[in-house]
């Protein structure tokens, strides 16, 4: 079990991750969708459909991205920070 944002998830849980994060950009946006899906993004605006990939949660390096400091993010909420290592703010997605 992987603990993230005060929830426990199976290591093989599918997540949506932007290409920029896969290529090494910091995670600045974390989304916990209403249906329980997880998204990790760089925070950039210019994403196309081809920029998004499905990977297992255990392939996201939570320690490297300092996601161990992520506050509780309930379903239907997004956590955003301005820079890697910065403080997170959490707000409803809708």
DSSP file (Angstrom, degrees, kcal/mol; ACC not computed):
  #  RESIDUE AA STRUCTURE BP1 BP2  ACC     N-H-->O    O-->H-N    N-H-->O    O-->H-N    TCO  KAPPA ALPHA  PHI   PSI    X-CA   Y-CA   Z-CA
    1    1 A X              0   0    0      0, 0.0     2,-0.5     0, 0.0     9,-0.2   0.000 360.0 360.0 360.0 135.9    0.0    0.0    0.0
    2    2 A X  E     -A    9   0A   0      7,-3.5     7,-2.9     2,-0.0     2,-0.5  -0.937 360.0-145.4-108.6 125.0    1.3    3.5   -0.9
    3    3 A X  E     +A    8   0A   0     -2,-0.5     2,-0.3     5,-0.2     5,-0.2  -0.806  30.2 159.8 -93.3 126.5    0.2    6.4    1.3
    4    4 A X  E >   -A    7   0A   0      3,-2.9     3,-1.5    -2,-0.5    69,-0.1  -0.971  64.7  -6.4-148.8 127.4   -0.4    9.6   -0.6
    5    5 A X  T 3  S-     0   0    0     62,-0.4    68,-1.6    -2,-0.3    66,-0.1   0.847 129.1 -55.3  56.7  37.6   -2.4   12.7    0.4
    6    6 A X  T 3  S+     0   0    0      1,-0.2     2,-0.3    64,-0.2    -1,-0.3   0.626 119.7 101.8  71.5  17.3   -3.7   10.9    3.5
    7    7 A X  E <   -A    4   0A   0     -3,-1.5    -3,-2.9    67,-0.0     2,-0.5  -0.918  68.3-127.6-126.2 155.0   -5.1    7.9    1.5
    8    8 A X  E     -A    3   0A   0     -2,-0.3     2,-0.3    -5,-0.2    -5,-0.2  -0.895  29.6-179.3-102.5 131.2   -3.8    4.4    0.8
    9    9 A X  E     -A    2   0A   0     -7,-2.9    -7,-3.5    -2,-0.5     2,-0.1  -0.948  32.1-107.5-128.7 148.4   -3.5    3.3   -2.8
   10   10 A X    >   -     0   0    0     -2,-0.3     3,-2.0    -9,-0.2    47,-0.3  -0.485  31.8-121.4 -68.3 143.3   -2.4    0.0   -4.3
   11   11 A X  T 3  S+     0   0    0      1,-0.3    47,-2.4    -2,-0.1    48,-0.2   0.796 112.3  53.7 -57.9 -29.3    1.0    0.3   -6.0
   12   12 A X  T 3  S+     0   0    0     45,-0.2    -1,-0.3    44,-0.2     2,-0.2   0.272  76.0 134.1 -92.5  13.3   -0.5   -0.7   -9.4
   13   13 A X    <   -     0   0    0     -3,-2.0    44,-2.3     1,-0.1     2,-0.2  -0.445  61.0-119.3 -62.1 129.0   -3.2    2.0   -9.3
   14   14 A X  E     -B   56   0B   0     42,-0.2    24,-0.5    -2,-0.2     2,-0.3  -0.506  36.0-175.6 -72.2 137.9   -3.2    3.6  -12.7
   15   15 A X  E     -Bc  55  38B   0     40,-3.0    40,-2.3    -2,-0.2     2,-0.5  -0.933  25.9-124.5-131.6 153.5   -2.5    7.4  -12.7
   16   16 A X  E     +Bc  54  39B   0     22,-2.5    24,-2.5    -2,-0.3     2,-0.4  -0.897  34.4 178.6-100.0 126.9   -2.5   10.0  -15.4
   17   17 A X  E     -Bc  53  40B   0     36,-2.9    36,-2.4    -2,-0.5    24,-0.2  -0.988  26.9-120.8-132.5 136.0    0.9   11.8  -15.7
   18   18 A X  E >>  -B   52   0B   0     22,-1.9     4,-1.8    -2,-0.4     3,-0.7  -0.457  25.6-118.6 -75.8 151.8    2.0   14.6  -18.1
   19   19 A X  H 3> S+     0   0    0     32,-2.9     4,-2.1     1,-0.2     6,-0.2   0.817 111.7  62.3 -56.5 -34.9    4.9   13.9  -20.3
   20   20 A X  H 34>S+     0   0    0      1,-0.2     5,-3.1     2,-0.2    -1,-0.2   0.887 104.1  47.3 -63.7 -39.0    6.8   16.8  -18.8
   21   21 A X  H X45S+     0   0    0     -3,-0.7     3,-1.7     3,-0.2    -1,-0.2   0.917 110.7  51.8 -66.8 -43.5    6.8   15.1  -15.3
   22   22 A X  H 3<5S+     0   0    0     -4,-1.8    -2,-0.2     1,-0.3    -1,-0.2   0.864 108.4  52.9 -59.5 -34.7    7.9   11.8  -16.9
   23   23 A X  T 3<5S-     0   0    0     -4,-2.1    -1,-0.3    -5,-0.2    -2,-0.2   0.432 134.6 -86.8 -82.8   0.5   10.8   13.8  -18.5
   24   24 A X  T < 5S+     0   0    0     -3,-1.7    -3,-0.2     1,-0.3    -2,-0.1   0.387  78.7 140.5 115.6  -4.2   11.8   15.2  -15.1
   25   25 A X      < -     0   0    0     -5,-3.1    -1,-0.3    -6,-0.2     2,-0.1  -0.379  59.2 -99.6 -67.2 151.0    9.8   18.3  -14.5
   26   26 A X        -     0   0    0     16,-0.1     2,-0.7     1,-0.1    -1,-0.1  -0.371  32.4-111.6 -69.9 150.9    8.6   18.8  -11.0
   27   27 A X        +     0   0    0      1,-0.2    15,-0.2    -6,-0.1     3,-0.1  -0.759  45.9 161.0 -81.9 116.1    5.0   17.9  -10.0
   28   28 A X        +     0   0    0     13,-2.1    53,-2.2    -2,-0.7     2,-0.4   0.502  62.2  49.3-111.6 -11.4    3.3   21.2   -9.3
   29   29 A X  E     -DE  41  80B   0     12,-2.0    12,-2.5    51,-0.2     2,-0.4  -0.993  57.6-179.5-134.6 127.3   -0.3   19.9   -9.6
   30   30 A X  E     -DE  40  79B   0     49,-2.6    49,-3.2    -2,-0.4     2,-0.4  -0.995   9.8-166.8-124.9 125.8   -1.9   16.8   -8.0
   31   31 A X  E     -DE  39  78B   0      8,-2.3     8,-2.2    -2,-0.4     2,-0.6  -0.948  14.6-168.0-117.2 131.9   -5.5   16.0   -8.7
   32   32 A X  E     -DE  38  77B   0     45,-2.5    44,-2.9    -2,-0.4    45,-1.3  -0.896  30.5-144.6-113.5  95.0   -7.6   13.5   -6.8
   33   33 A X    >   -     0   0    0      4,-2.4     3,-2.2    -2,-0.6    44,-0.1  -0.049  22.6-106.2 -61.3 160.4  -10.7   13.2   -9.1
   34   34 A X  T 3  S+     0   0    0      1,-0.3    -1,-0.1    41,-0.3    41,-0.1   0.825 122.9  51.9 -53.6 -34.3  -14.2   12.7   -7.8
   35   35 A X  T 3  S-     0   0    0      2,-0.0    -1,-0.3     1,-0.0    -2,-0.1   0.379 125.3-101.1 -88.2   4.9  -14.0    9.1   -9.0
   36   36 A X  S <  S+     0   0    0     -3,-2.2    -2,-0.1     1,-0.3     2,-0.0   0.384  75.0 141.2  94.8  -3.9  -10.8    8.4   -7.2
   37   37 A X        -     0   0    0     -5,-0.1    -4,-2.4     1,-0.0     2,-0.4  -0.349  41.9-138.0 -70.4 155.5   -8.4    8.8  -10.2
   38   38 A X  E     -cD  15  32B   0    -24,-0.5   -22,-2.5    -6,-0.2     2,-0.4  -0.923  16.8-171.9-118.8 140.6   -5.1   10.5   -9.6
   39   39 A X  E     -cD  16  31B   0     -8,-2.2    -8,-2.3    -2,-0.4     2,-0.4  -0.991   5.8-165.9-131.7 141.5   -3.3   13.0  -11.9
   40   40 A X  E     +cD  17  30B   0    -24,-2.5   -22,-1.9    -2,-0.4     2,-0.3  -0.996  19.5 169.4-125.8 127.8    0.2   14.4  -11.7
   41   41 A X  E     - D   0  29B   0    -12,-2.5   -13,-2.1    -2,-0.4   -12,-2.0  -0.937  43.4-128.7-141.4 161.3    1.1   17.4  -13.8
   42   42 A X        -     0   0    0     -2,-0.3   -16,-0.1   -15,-0.2     3,-0.1   0.627  51.8-116.0 -81.3 -16.4    3.9   20.0  -14.2
   43   43 A X        +     0   0    0      1,-0.3   -16,-0.1   -14,-0.1     2,-0.1   0.378  67.8 139.2  94.6  -4.2    1.4   22.9  -14.1
   44   44 A X        -     0   0    0      1,-0.1    -1,-0.3     2,-0.1     3,-0.1  -0.355  49.5-142.4 -71.4 155.2    2.0   24.1  -17.6
   45   45 A X  S    S+     0   0    0      1,-0.2     2,-1.7    -3,-0.1    -1,-0.1   0.771  80.9  79.4 -88.4 -28.7   -0.9   25.2  -19.8
   46   46 A X        +     0   0    0      2,-0.0     2,-0.4     0, 0.0    -1,-0.2  -0.490  58.5 143.3 -89.8  71.4    0.1   23.8  -23.2
   47   47 A X        -     0   0    0     -2,-1.7     2,-0.2    -3,-0.1   -29,-0.0  -0.914  28.5-165.2-109.4 134.7   -0.8   20.2  -22.9
   48   48 A X    >   -     0   0    0     -2,-0.4     3,-1.6     1,-0.1     4,-0.3  -0.616  41.5 -97.9-104.0 172.7   -2.2   18.2  -25.8
   49   49 A X  G >  S+     0   0    0      1,-0.3     3,-1.3    -2,-0.2    -1,-0.1   0.855 124.3  59.1 -57.7 -35.5   -3.9   14.8  -25.6
   50   50 A X  G 3  S+     0   0    0      1,-0.2    -1,-0.3   -32,-0.0    -3,-0.0   0.631  92.1  69.5 -71.5 -13.0   -0.6   13.2  -26.5
   51   51 A X  G <  S+     0   0    0     -3,-1.6   -32,-2.9   -33,-0.1     2,-0.4   0.579  85.5  82.6 -79.8  -9.2    1.2   14.7  -23.5
   52   52 A X  E <   -B   18   0B   0     -3,-1.3     2,-0.3    -4,-0.3   -34,-0.2  -0.809  56.4-179.3-105.1 137.0   -0.8   12.5  -21.0
   53   53 A X  E     -B   17   0B   0    -36,-2.4   -36,-2.9    -2,-0.4     2,-0.6  -0.968  24.9-129.9-133.7 147.2    0.3    9.0  -20.1
   54   54 A X  E     +B   16   0B   0     -2,-0.3     2,-0.3   -38,-0.2   -38,-0.2  -0.866  38.8 158.8 -96.3 124.7   -1.2    6.3  -17.9
   55   55 A X  E     -B   15   0B   0    -40,-2.3   -40,-3.0    -2,-0.6     2,-0.2  -0.911  44.2 -92.4-136.5 165.4    1.4    4.7  -15.5
   56   56 A X  E >   -B   14   0B   0     -2,-0.3     3,-2.2   -42,-0.2     4,-0.3  -0.543  34.3-119.9 -77.9 146.7    1.2    2.8  -12.2
   57   57 A X  G >  S+     0   0    0    -44,-2.3     3,-2.1     1,-0.3   -45,-0.2   0.843 111.3  64.4 -54.8 -36.8    1.5    4.8   -9.0
   58   58 A X  G 3  S+     0   0    0    -47,-2.4    -1,-0.3     1,-0.3   -46,-0.1   0.582  93.8  62.6 -69.6  -5.3    4.6    2.9   -8.0
   59   59 A X  G <  S+     0   0    0     -3,-2.2     2,-0.6   -48,-0.2    -1,-0.3   0.476  83.5  90.1 -92.7  -4.2    6.4    4.4  -11.0
   60   60 A X  S <  S-     0   0    0     -3,-2.1     2,-1.6    -4,-0.3     3,-0.2  -0.837  81.4-134.2 -90.8 121.8    5.9    8.0   -9.7
   61   61 A X     >  +     0   0    0     -2,-0.6     4,-1.9     1,-0.2     6,-0.2  -0.583  28.3 179.0 -79.6  89.4    8.9    8.8   -7.5
   62   62 A X  T  4>S+     0   0    0     -2,-1.6     5,-3.0     1,-0.2     6,-0.6   0.850  77.3  49.6 -62.7 -37.9    7.0   10.3   -4.6
   63   63 A X  T >45S+     0   0    0      3,-0.2     3,-1.5     1,-0.2    -1,-0.2   0.931 108.6  51.7 -68.8 -45.3   10.2   11.1   -2.5
   64   64 A X  T 345S+     0   0    0      1,-0.3    -2,-0.2     2,-0.1    -1,-0.2   0.881 114.7  43.2 -58.7 -38.7   12.0   12.8   -5.4
   65   65 A X  T 3<5S-     0   0    0     -4,-1.9    20,-0.3   -39,-0.1    -1,-0.3   0.364 111.2-123.3 -89.3   4.9    9.0   15.1   -6.0
   66   66 A X  T X 5 +     0   0    0     -3,-1.5     3,-1.2    -5,-0.1    -3,-0.2   0.841  61.7 146.9  56.5  36.9    8.5   15.6   -2.2
   67   67 A X  G > < +     0   0    0     -5,-3.0     3,-1.4     1,-0.2   -62,-0.4   0.528  53.5  82.3 -80.2  -4.7    5.0   14.3   -2.3
   68   68 A X  G 3  S+     0   0    0     -6,-0.6    -1,-0.2     1,-0.2    -5,-0.1   0.684  90.5  53.6 -68.8 -16.0    5.5   12.8    1.1
   69   69 A X  G <  S+     0   0    0     -3,-1.2    -1,-0.2   -64,-0.0     2,-0.2   0.311  79.7 125.8 -97.7   6.8    4.7   16.4    2.3
   70   70 A X    <   -     0   0    0     -3,-1.4   -65,-0.3     1,-0.1   -64,-0.2  -0.485  57.7-133.3 -66.2 128.3    1.4   16.5    0.3
   71   71 A X        -     0   0    0     -2,-0.2     2,-0.2     1,-0.2    -1,-0.1  -0.129  45.1 -60.5 -72.4 178.2   -1.5   17.4    2.6
   72   72 A X        -     0   0    0    -66,-0.1     2,-0.5     1,-0.1   -66,-0.2  -0.428  53.7-172.4 -60.1 127.3   -4.8   15.5    2.7
   73   73 A X        -     0   0    0    -68,-1.6     4,-0.1    -2,-0.2     3,-0.1  -0.894  10.0-157.2-126.8  99.3   -6.4   15.8   -0.8
   74   74 A X    >   -     0   0    0     -2,-0.5     3,-1.1     1,-0.2   -42,-0.3  -0.293  37.5 -75.4 -74.1 159.7   -9.9   14.4   -0.7
   75   75 A X  T 3  S+     0   0    0      1,-0.3   -41,-0.3   -41,-0.1   -42,-0.2  -0.273 122.6  32.8 -53.7 137.3  -11.6   13.2   -3.9
   76   76 A X  T 3  S+     0   0    0    -44,-2.9    17,-2.7     1,-0.3    18,-0.5   0.640 102.7 103.8  86.6  16.5  -12.8   16.1   -6.0
   77   77 A X  E <   -EF  32  92B   0    -45,-1.3   -45,-2.5    -3,-1.1     2,-0.4  -0.888  54.2-150.0-130.0 159.8   -9.8   18.3   -4.9
   78   78 A X  E     -EF  31  91B   0     13,-2.9    13,-2.3    -2,-0.3     2,-0.5  -0.976   6.3-149.8-128.2 142.0   -6.6   19.6   -6.4
   79   79 A X  E     -EF  30  90B   0    -49,-3.2   -49,-2.6    -2,-0.4     2,-0.4  -0.952  20.9-177.1-111.4 132.6   -3.3   20.5   -4.7
   80   80 A X  E     +EF  29  89B   0      9,-2.6     9,-2.4    -2,-0.5     2,-0.3  -0.972   9.4 180.0-132.1 142.4   -1.2   23.1   -6.3
   81   81 A X        -     0   0    0    -53,-2.2     7,-0.1    -2,-0.4     3,-0.1  -0.972  29.0-134.4-137.9 157.0    2.2   24.6   -5.5
   82   82 A X  S    S+     0   0    0      5,-0.4     2,-0.3    -2,-0.3    -1,-0.1   0.785  84.9   3.8 -80.4 -29.2    4.3   27.3   -7.2
   83   83 A X  S >  S-     0   0    0      4,-0.2     3,-2.4   -56,-0.1    -1,-0.2  -0.979  91.5 -74.7-153.4 160.1    7.6   25.5   -7.2
   84   84 A X  T 3  S+     0   0    0     -2,-0.3     3,-0.1     1,-0.3   -18,-0.1  -0.372 121.7  17.5 -57.5 132.7    9.2   22.2   -6.2
   85   85 A X  T 3  S+     0   0    0    -20,-0.3    -1,-0.3     1,-0.3     3,-0.1   0.353 101.0 127.8  84.0  -5.7    9.5   22.1   -2.5
   86   86 A X    <   -     0   0    0     -3,-2.4    -1,-0.3     1,-0.1     2,-0.2  -0.192  68.9 -82.0 -77.1 173.1    6.9   24.9   -2.1
   87   87 A X        -     0   0    0     -3,-0.1    -5,-0.4     1,-0.1     2,-0.3  -0.501  43.9-127.8 -76.0 144.1    3.8   24.8    0.1
   88   88 A X        -     0   0    0    -19,-0.2     2,-0.4    -2,-0.2    -7,-0.2  -0.682  14.5-159.1 -90.4 142.9    0.7   23.2   -1.3
   89   89 A X  E     -F   80   0B   0     -9,-2.4    -9,-2.6    -2,-0.3     2,-0.4  -0.977  11.1-153.0-116.9 140.7   -2.7   24.8   -1.4
   90   90 A X  E     +F   79   0B   0     -2,-0.4     2,-0.3   -11,-0.2   -11,-0.2  -0.932  22.3 158.2-118.0 135.2   -5.8   22.5   -1.7
   91   91 A X  E     -F   78   0B   0    -13,-2.3   -13,-2.9    -2,-0.4    -2,-0.0  -0.976  45.9 -84.2-148.9 159.0   -9.1   23.5   -3.3
   92   92 A X  E     -F   77   0B   0     -2,-0.3   -15,-0.3   -15,-0.2   -16,-0.1  -0.328  32.5-134.8 -62.4 147.9  -12.1   21.8   -4.9
   93   93 A X              0   0    0    -17,-2.7   -16,-0.1     1,-0.2    -1,-0.1   0.783 360.0 360.0 -75.6 -26.9  -11.7   20.9   -8.6
   94   94 A X              0   0    0    -18,-0.5    -1,-0.2     0, 0.0   -17,-0.1   0.445 360.0 360.0-107.5 360.0  -15.1   22.3   -9.6
